[in-house]
Amino acid sequence: MMLRIAVLGCGRIGQMHAANVARHPRSKLAAVFDVNSEAAEKVAAAQGVKAAASAEEIFASDTVDAVLIATATPTHADYIEMAVAAGKAVLCEKPIDLSLARVEACAANIGDTKIPIQLGFNRRYDPGHSAARTAMLAGDIGELHQVIITSRDPALPPRAYLEAAGGLFRDMTIHDFDLARFMLGEEPTEVFALANALIDPALGKELDEVDSAMFILRTASGKQCHINNSRTAVYGYDQRVELIGSAGMLLSDNRKPHELRRFTSTAAEASQPYQFFFLERYQEAFMAEIDGFVDCVEKGAVPLASFEDGRRALILAEAAYKSMKEARLVRVSEVAA
Ligand SMILES: NC(=O)c1ccc[n+]([C@@H]2O[C@H](COP(=O)([O-])OP(=O)(O)OC[C@H]3O[C@@H](n4cnc5c(N)ncnc54)[C@H](O)[C@@H]3O)[C@@H](O)[C@H]2O)c1
């Protein structure tokens, strides 16, 4: 059976999701919708499906089993609520919302629904990150002590993106807060954040935004995590996870388009730059995310990344923001129970 998924939002990531849903062996692209009808028509034509005239048309359709929400962040919570009311399963891009209050309201509105809701924390599905966690859980490094997450983008996004994104912590680091929880296996209870606009100082002055950040997290049992972010790593998209334990270290490393190395009079082992950005680096993860979603809907599997994971990651982002602003270590309990 093919899960009939409609994709809401045909922007940068929606286009990719629509193509992935269309080519996934266990899903079928049922329709697409975007308030920008030109964007929707373009994706619809590329995938040979219909562009719906409204989101309501998708939620009312009996040829749609599930929706993949890839619209602008401020629309996610509304669409989750509409999907649950219509009985459609949900795969929603991160973050659920920029406001913790809106996330809590959304949780209250959907109640303890049995409709599957999966969050777009694609990094949980990355083959390397996932293998590192599996090896750690199997005891390969003994007892886990530290998690180090390096997460650096290759280039600053356009100013318009930064104005709407909701800040580095809730837009970008939210992936790393989620990965930290996923790897630590315990809730962080304390957060310390240092951040500045080092790449583009105007971001700090004009948008109160930062582009370079370091975070320290600690769980109740004392496990530690360090997250390191930059919006511009000139050498490419740098995505590494280190798990350090009593019996060794696991490293999920960067990936290159291929493994050619050049040896010349000026350099040895010169290799390809890293895969450019998230669309390339996490392509397998985005496909595996759909696989997991189909399992949730058709086999009743528990989502690997749930609504609650989305809420918890946002709480860490809020605690980190408070830490940066107040220049002190913040207990997570200060921002949420
Ligand atoms: N998982 C990841 O790695 C990852 C990467 C990039 C973006 N994202 C998330 O995906 C979402 C979209 O990001 P993007 O980079 O594709 O943005 P984008 O601006 O390229 O696309 C967003 C699209 O949503 C459409 N839209 C806005 N309001 C709408 C509405 N009410 N109904 C239907 N369509 C609407 C816009 O017209 C636009 O085409 C964001 O929430 C972002 O945080 C996740």
The ligand as a Tripos MOL2 file, in Angstrom:
@<TRIPOS>MOLECULE
LIG
   44    48     1     0     0
SMALL
NO_CHARGES

@<TRIPOS>ATOM
      1 N1         14.9960   20.0240    8.3550 N.am      1 LIG1
      2 C1         15.8080   20.9160    7.8200 C.2       1 LIG1
      3 O1         17.0190   20.6940    7.7320 O.2       1 LIG1
      4 C2         15.2560   22.2000    7.2910 C.ar      1 LIG1
      5 C3         15.9990   22.9110    6.3570 C.ar      1 LIG1
      6 C4         15.4410   24.0900    5.8260 C.ar      1 LIG1
      7 C5         14.2040   24.5380    6.2640 C.ar      1 LIG1
      8 N2         13.5270   23.8320    7.2060 N.ar      1 LIG1
      9 C6         12.2050   24.3100    7.6920 C.3       1 LIG1
     10 O2         11.2710   24.1650    6.6160 O.3       1 LIG1
     11 C7         10.3590   25.2590    6.6010 C.3       1 LIG1
     12 C8         10.4000   25.9180    5.2120 C.3       1 LIG1
     13 O3         11.7120   26.3870    4.9910 O.3       1 LIG1
     14 P1         12.2310   26.7790    3.5150 P.3       1 LIG1
     15 O4         13.6820   27.0180    3.6550 O.co2     1 LIG1
     16 O5         11.7230   25.8030    2.5270 O.co2     1 LIG1
     17 O6         11.4710   28.1810    3.3230 O.3       1 LIG1
     18 P2         10.9720   28.8420    1.9610 P.3       1 LIG1
     19 O7         10.7080   30.2670    2.2990 O.co2     1 LIG1
     20 O8         11.8760   28.5130    0.8350 O.co2     1 LIG1
     21 O9          9.5820   28.1050    1.6760 O.3       1 LIG1
     22 C9          8.4430   28.2860    2.4690 C.3       1 LIG1
     23 C10         7.2290   28.1920    1.5690 C.3       1 LIG1
     24 O10         6.0390   28.2350    2.3900 O.3       1 LIG1
     25 C11         5.0740   28.9620    1.6690 C.3       1 LIG1
     26 N3          4.0300   29.4020    2.5860 N.ar      1 LIG1
     27 C12         4.0820   30.4190    3.4950 C.ar      1 LIG1
     28 N4          2.9200   30.4800    4.1720 N.ar      1 LIG1
     29 C13         2.1260   29.4870    3.6880 C.ar      1 LIG1
     30 C14         0.8260   29.0380    3.9980 C.ar      1 LIG1
     31 N5          0.0820   29.6160    4.9610 N.pl3     1 LIG1
     32 N6          0.3140   27.9860    3.3020 N.ar      1 LIG1
     33 C15         1.0490   27.3880    2.3240 C.ar      1 LIG1
     34 N7          2.2710   27.7840    1.9780 N.ar      1 LIG1
     35 C16         2.8190   28.8080    2.6650 C.ar      1 LIG1
     36 C17         5.8410   30.0980    1.0180 C.3       1 LIG1
     37 O11         5.1200   30.6650   -0.0610 O.3       1 LIG1
     38 C18         7.1180   29.3690    0.5730 C.3       1 LIG1
     39 O12         7.0110   28.8760   -0.7470 O.3       1 LIG1
     40 C19        10.7960   26.1870    7.7550 C.3       1 LIG1
     41 O13         9.9800   25.9200    8.8600 O.3       1 LIG1
     42 C20        12.2360   25.7870    8.0430 C.3       1 LIG1
     43 O14        12.5960   25.9710    9.3930 O.3       1 LIG1
     44 C21        14.0120   22.6670    7.7100 C.ar      1 LIG1
@<TRIPOS>BOND
     1     1     2 1
     2     2     3 2
     3     2     4 1
     4     4     5 ar
     5     4    44 ar
     6     5     6 ar
     7     6     7 ar
     8     7     8 ar
     9     8     9 1
    10     8    44 ar
    11     9    10 1
    12     9    42 1
    13    10    11 1
    14    11    12 1
    15    11    40 1
    16    12    13 1
    17    13    14 1
    18    14    15 2
    19    14    16 1
    20    14    17 1
    21    17    18 1
    22    18    19 2
    23    18    20 1
    24    18    21 1
    25    21    22 1
    26    22    23 1
    27    23    24 1
    28    23    38 1
    29    24    25 1
    30    25    26 1
    31    25    36 1
    32    26    27 ar
    33    26    35 ar
    34    27    28 ar
    35    28    29 ar
    36    29    30 ar
    37    29    35 ar
    38    30    31 1
    39    30    32 ar
    40    32    33 ar
    41    33    34 ar
    42    34    35 ar
    43    36    37 1
    44    36    38 1
    45    38    39 1
    46    40    41 1
    47    40    42 1
    48    42    43 1
@<TRIPOS>SUBSTRUCTURE
     1 LIG1         1 GROUP 0 **** ****
